[in-house]
């Protein structure tokens, strides 16, 4: 987890440079205290990402959405119904 955690924190630091270093250190300390010696699993939450992209794209055809997201037209229709 140490290497994975460090990579995750480094990525987050690059994406959020406004967060103080003390906050990152505190976060790492809390994670290590509570989850040390455990393998980390982080779900990708693709459905949530697809729904967010769908919202951002506005009203488009299912065919266009399927091309944009790399999913089937049928799944694009299902996502549109969830909105």
Residue pairs with C-beta under 8 A, 6 or more apart in sequence:
1 35
1 36
1 37
1 38
1 39
1 40
4 40
5 28
5 31
5 32
5 40
8 40
8 42
9 24
9 27
9 28
12 19
12 24
13 19
13 24
47 79
50 69
50 71
50 79
51 79
51 82
51 83
53 68
53 69
54 65
54 69
54 79
54 80
54 83
55 83
57 65
57 68
60 68
62 73
62 76
62 77
62 80
63 73
63 76
65 71
65 76
65 79
65 80
66 72
66 73
66 75
66 76
69 76
71 79
